[in-house]
């Protein structure tokens, strides 16, 4: 395992977070998730762990397979409408304080 990556037993908080991401992934409403991203890759990235650790956790009845992310167009418009003004206000408040990662 690479240094700094999570491993071993899943905490209750980690499982709850992964389950929520799983739910949002299936609904097509994960914020800032590019289309075509696999659930395995997304969870491994968000949880800072090896993709195989995710595969082992989500096996059997909960198997994630090779499903790819497809954003729901209905959620996209509503999400953007709510998120855009908040994102802009944040960027305005920190302008000139260093580099920002734009979504």
PEWOWO-V235293 format. One record per residue. N is the residue number from 0. SS is DSSP state (A for helix, B for strand, O for the rest). Layout:
N_SS, N_SS
//
This chain:
0_O, 1_O, 2_O, 3_O, 4_O, 5_B, 6_O, 7_O, 8_O, 9_O, 10_O, 11_A, 12_A, 13_A, 14_A, 15_A, 16_A, 17_A, 18_A, 19_A, 20_A, 21_A, 22_A, 23_A, 24_A, 25_A, 26_A, 27_O, 28_O, 29_O, 30_O, 31_O, 32_O, 33_O, 34_O, 35_O, 36_O, 37_B, 38_A, 39_A, 40_A, 41_A, 42_A, 43_A, 44_A, 45_A, 46_A, 47_O, 48_B, 49_O, 50_A, 51_A, 52_A, 53_A, 54_A, 55_A, 56_A, 57_O, 58_O, 59_A, 60_A, 61_A, 62_O, 63_O, 64_O, 65_O, 66_O, 67_B, 68_O, 69_O, 70_O, 71_O, 72_A, 73_A, 74_A, 75_A, 76_A, 77_A, 78_A, 79_A, 80_A, 81_A, 82_A, 83_A, 84_A, 85_A, 86_A, 87_A, 88_A, 89_A, 90_A, 91_A, 92_A, 93_A, 94_O, 95_O, 96_O, 97_O, 98_O, 99_O, 100_O, 101_O, 102_O
//
